[in-house]
Amino acid sequence: MFCRWRHRPRTESLLIRTRAIAIVIGAAAFGLAHWLITSAWLRATLTPDPLIRPWFTNSTGAVLLTAALVAAGAFATAARAARRRDALAQGVTVGVGATAAMVAMLFRLGAGTLAPIVFIVGGVVLLAAGAAGGGLAAAMKDS
């Protein structure tokens, strides 16, 4: 016991790694959705008025596209979990990552007077999409 190293238990480091991966997947899903919404070929479909800056809460189609991509990322991440509880937690963590990416993108674009409303509504939509994807994967688990 002269040189007894104290390491984190394997489960704790694995938990931190899986949560970090889920946050990155959520941020990537939001980034992909934002890129699709602002790209030229989909921008005209989702935001027909050229004077409106494209954002994922500006039209119903943009909200549905973003929510679908976040839910798909949450489902893909949560499908690897061993238990239902872990699957649902992974889905919510993907929603948290997407919400963090939304906040970062909004500050990058310039938060205006409606920023608190966008934070609340966008956060609810993204967390609900993540929970829906994780819940769908959890419903497929045995226990």
N, C-alpha and C positions, 0 to 999 in steps of 0.2 A: 504494500500500500504506500510505497514511497512516492511513486509518480502516478497517482490515480487521477486520470483526466475525467472531467465531468462533461459529458456530451448531452445534447438534447436527446430525448427519446425519439426514436425513429418516427413514431406516429405524429409527434408535434411538428417536426420538420416537414413531414409529408403533408400535413394539414395546411401549413403555411404555403407550401409549393402549389397545392391544388387550388387554394384560394387565390393566389397570385395569378395562376394560369386562367382562372375563371374571370378575374377582373380584366386581364388583357384581352380575353375573348370578347367580353362585353364592350370594351373600348373599341376593339377592331370592328365589331358588328355595327356600332354606331358610326364609326368612321366610314365604313363601306356604304351605309345608308346615306350619310351626308354627301359622300362623293356621287352616289347615284342620283340624289335629288338635285344636286347642283350641276351635274353634267348636262351638256347641251341637248342630247336626244331625249332625256327623261324630264328635264326642266320644263319644257314646253307642255308636256302632258300633265305634270303635277301642279305647276304654277303658270296658268295661261297669261296672267297679267305680267308684262315685262317690267313694270315699275315696282313690283313686290320682290323683295330679296328672298331667295329660296331658303326655307328653313323647315325642319321636320314638323313643326306645329302649324304651318301656314295653310295646309290643305289636308283633307281627309286621306287622300291617297298617299301623301308623304308620311302621315302618322301610321297608316296601315303598313306601308313598306318598312318603316323603321321598326315597328313593333314585331313584324314577322321575322325580320332578320335577327333581332335580339332574342326572340322566342326560339328560333332555330339554333342559335348559338347556345342558348341555355339548355335546350333539349340535348344537343350533342355533348355538352359538358356533363350534364346530369345523368346521361345514359351510362356513363362509366362508373357511377357511384355504386357502392355495394348495398346500401340500405335506402329505404324511402326517405328517411330524414336527411341523409346526406345528399340525396338527389335534389330535394327541395332547397336545401341550403346552397347547393351549387348553382341552382337556377336563380335564386335571389342574389347571389354574389355576382353573377353575370349582369343582372340588372343594375347592381351598384356600380360596376365598371362602366356600363353604358351611361349611367347618370353622371359619373365623374367626367367622362368624355364630353357629354353634353355641356356641362358647366364650363369645362376648359375651352370648348369651341365657342361658347357664347361670350366668354371674356375675351377670346382672341378676336372675334368679330366686332366686339364692342357692345357691352351690355347697356341697353337703353332703359327707358322708364318702365317697360313691361317685363324686365328681367325677373323680378320676384314671382310674377305669375307664370312665366315660362319655366322657372325652376320648379315650381310646385306641380304644374300640370304635366310638364315633361318628365319629371321624376316619377310621378305616379304612373304615367303610361309605361315608362321603361321598366320600373320595378314590377308592374303588373305583367308585362310581357315576359320578363325573366322568371317570375313566379309561375306563369302559365306553362312555359317550356319545361321548367323543373318539375312542376306538378304533373305534367303529362308523362315525363320520364319516371316520376315516383309512382304513378299509377300502374306502370308496367312492372314494377319490382314486386317480389314476393313478400318481403317484410321490411 
